[in-house]
Amino acid sequence: MRLFQHFLTQCYPHHPLKQEEKWTHEIPCIAHHHEFLMHAILGFAASELTRTDDSSSLVTAAMNHRVKAIKAIKKGLTEASEAEMTYEQGNALVATCFALTFQSVSLDDGLAEYMTFIRGILIVGMQMMVKGITPIFDSLFEHRQDELMAPLMQHLPLIQSGWAEAAVEAISNLRTLCVDSVEVAYQEQLIGIAQKLQISSFDAYKANSREYAWWMMLPHASFQHLINLERQTIVLLHTHWIALTQIMAFIHEREYDVSEKRPPKQDNSMDPGFIRWLKHLNARVDYGHQAYNQWPLWVDEQLDRDMTFFGKRR
């Protein structure tokens, strides 16, 4: 009960944008009908509680519920593909993918699962569209989110020019390492975001959304290549992407300003978020590739000194 209450009052996801009432009213009403959704909610809530209470029982609960949710959603996805998907089932699957996605942010090695569950949102969403099922979340798709953000973004100032210039230079230096189509395309996506940061914060935000859309739509084999951390070039591309998201922090923070209501902020509750992944990925860069990773290391060093350095507020 503590975990469920914490989800309802403190830690419901802020995506899709402006859907807080759906998360705190409609989604809980269907959760008890779907094992995967209930476990995903409880696991996410347990992970969020560990920010202020690091007891081993909460850590264990978070992982146990996550494992059960993943096992159950695999079964649910199979059933949905073999039988007629219902409105409630489709929306429960989407909500589960969102909860698992957000919980992934609390895991040091959670990037691959984060990307995988975001793809799950797309897959289920497309199945729902084909079957004429209306999503509970009416701002599920990218164009709607851009519409919601536009009033807050149109006159947003640029980030410091030196940050953007350093990003462009560092990402450009990765080009010679990219040998296959996935790596080349990924590097081009990142350089596009960095260059937009020199022109328009909103354009950079939209370019970052397009980068998500790019890998969400990749064929399965290409996506598996993208999350293969045994390849140093992929690790470097990821470190630069996450570093890029960090220098854009004050831009991304505007998403919280769209919310119609927000959970009360807890004392000393600023969460590292993607910074966990930056540290984890930086540590995976081998000696021979360290020269290519100096900029992500610099970004991480600034955040070690002051997590708000680039504009992070939450």
Residue, then its C-alpha position, 0 to 999 in steps of 0.5 A: m500500500r505504501l508503494f501504491q500511495h507513493f506512486l499516486t501522490q509523489c512519483y507518477p511519470h511526467h510523460p506523456l506531457k500534461q497527463e497527470e490526471k490520467w496517471t493518478h486516476e485512470i491508470p490506477c483504476i485498471a492496474h488491478h486487472h493487469e499484473f504487469l501494470m501493477h508490478a511496474i507501478l510498484g517497482f517504479a515507486a519503490s525505486e523512487l522511494t530509495r532516493t530518500d530511504d535506501s533500505s535494502s528491503l526497498v531496493t529488493a522490492a524495486m527489483n523484484h517488482r520490475v522482474k515480475a513486470i517484465k516477465a508478465i508484460k512479455k506474456g501480455l504482449t504475446e497474448a495481445s498479438e494473438a488475440e483481439m487487443t482490448y482498449e483496457q489491455g492496450n492502454a495498460l501495456v503502454a502505461t507499463c512500458f512508461a513505468l518501466t522506462f522511468q524506472s530504468v533511469s534509476l539504474d546505473d546500467g539502465l540505458a539499454e532497457y530505457m530505450t527498449f521500453i520506449r520502443g515498446i510504447l511505440i510498438v503497442g501504440m501502433q498496434m492500437m492505432v491499427k485496431g482503432i483503439t484510442p489511447i488513454f494518453d491523448s498527447l502520446f505522439e510527438h507532434r502533440q508534445d511539440e504543440l504543448m511545448a511551443p508556448l514555453m519554448q518559442h523565446l527560450p534563450l540559447i545555452q552558453s555558446g561555449w557548451a554548444e561549440a564544445a559539443v559540436e567539436a567533440i561529436s564531429n571527432l567521432r565521425t572517423l570511428c563510425v564504420d557502419s550505417v547505424e553508427v554513422a546515422y547516430q553520429e549525424q543525429l547527435i551532430g544535428i542536435a548540437q548544431k541546433l543548440q547554436i541556433s534555437s533551443f526549441d529546434a534543438y529540443k525537437a531535434n532531440s525528439r527526432e533522434y528518439a524517433w530514429w532509433m525507435m523505428l530502427p529494425h530489430a537487428s539495427f537496434q540490437h547493434l545500437i545497444n551493444l555496449e561491447r562496441q567502443t564506438i557505440v559506447l562513445l556515441h552514447t556518452h556524447w548523447i547523454a552529455l548532450t542531454q545534460i548541457m540541454a538540461f534547462i531546456h528539458e526542464r521546461e517539460y515540467d512547466v507544462s504539467e497541470k499539477r506536480p508532486p510536492k518536491q521532497d527535501n534534498s530529493m534531486d535525482p541524478g537521472f541520466i547522470r548515472w548513465l553518463k558515469h556508467l558509460n564513461a567508465r566503459v570507455d577503454y584506454g585506447h578511446q579515452a582521447y575521444n571521450q574528453w568532452p563527456l568526462w568534462v560534462d560529468e566533472q561539472l555535474d560532480r561539482d554542482m548538479t545544477f551547473f547546466g540548469k537541472r532543477r529536479 
